[in-house]
Amino acid sequence: MRRFALYSIIALNPVDSLRYNMKLVGVRNLKMTSTILPPQNIPEVQYSTLNGKALRNNVIPTLAEAKAVIPKECFVKNTALSLSYALLDLVATASCFFLGYKYILPIGFSAASLLAWIPYSIVTGTVAISMWVTAHECGHGAFSTNKKLQDFVGYVFHTFLLVPYFSWQRSHNIHHANTNHVVDGETHVPIVNSSSLKTKVLQKIFGSKIGNFIWGSSQIFLHLIFGWPAYLLTGKTGGYSRGVTNHFIPFPLTKPNNPAKELFGGVNQKIKVLASDVGIAGMLGGLYLLSKTIGLLPLLALYGGPLIVVNSWLVLYTWLQHTQTDIPHVDADEFSFIKGAFLTVDRPYEKILGGIVNFLHHDIGTTHGKWEHAAAYR
């Protein structure tokens, strides 16, 4: 049996890269929790604050055993409550866009205006990801027992943020079914050897500390700014079995290593990809018409800036949930659905701005291992 883990602090592991850079700006003590017991000592692994908990050969509970300890009320969906949160998301996001249009757009575009536009993008994007998270819950079937209403809300919210709802729903469900599988995993699958080589080159040129810093900083920038579109367009960070994929095209861009694992394998899935494309095309058309009214630069400032922040939050959450120096990625010999579910890291964010961010984001940082179809906001 083979076990795959990420070893070095900055060179291969984005979490410690983030922590290292956060320390430079005064952000310290990012807390982490784990549900798996303490490990045997594995000296070649760089332990994180998890202290290697996920590396021990624990007895993983069965699916039925795990479900049995979850309170039954967690599976009772409250459509009215879900809609109230969705309405809050919509009103809060729309208010940010309105305030930007009303009070910041008249400032114009100069070097000094960045003092207003950058905070606007950060605040609006931080608020707007609440819509992303609600659509995520819809995609999981956690929003309502009314599937048509659930898909309507998810489709509208995700389309507004240029996310192909049904296409992503499919790939995300596959991701959860194969979490931390080193071949069949859909996202955040480590490529250790090439990363290690690139890091060693930087270390040789600039020295260990500066080389590691350059590698860590570049990975943070590339992941947060380009990671999400790269995943939608090419399946970046995914495993090898499905080939190169595109969420807007119902056929793989390259032949899957395992044809049975094709991302959009059935006719119904291909139709759903096209249905998602219709929404994205409509949204892009609307943005184009808006640009003809207010101008391209104002549109990019009002919508594009916050969208980058939304995507950055998304990548940050998922990246940190799936990556740590002592969180293993396993192959088919060791993998099971329930083991994959346990090999994720909950990271509480309730201390950021007194819990406001955590509230707006619906506790998404601590819910990756949440049972499929469990009710949202429980």
Secondary structure, DSSP 8 states (H G I E B T S, - for coil): --EE---SSSSS-HHHHHHHHHHHTT------B-SS------TTS---TTTTGGGS------HHHHHHTS-GGGG---HHHHHHHHHHHHHHHHHHHHHIIIIIGGG-SSTTTHHHHHHHHHHHHHHHHHHHHHHHHHHTT-S-S-HHHHHHHHHHHHHHTT--HHHHHHHHHHHHHTTTBTTT-SS----HHHHHHHHHHHHHHH-HHHHHHHHHHHHHHIIIIIHHHHHHHH-TT--STT-S--TTSSS-SS--SSGGG-TT-SHHHHHHHHHHHHHHHHHHHHHHHHHHHH-HHHHIIIIIHHHHHHHHHHHHHHHHHH--TT--EE-TTT--HHHHHHSS-B---TTGGGGHHHHHTTTGGG-TTS-TT--TT-
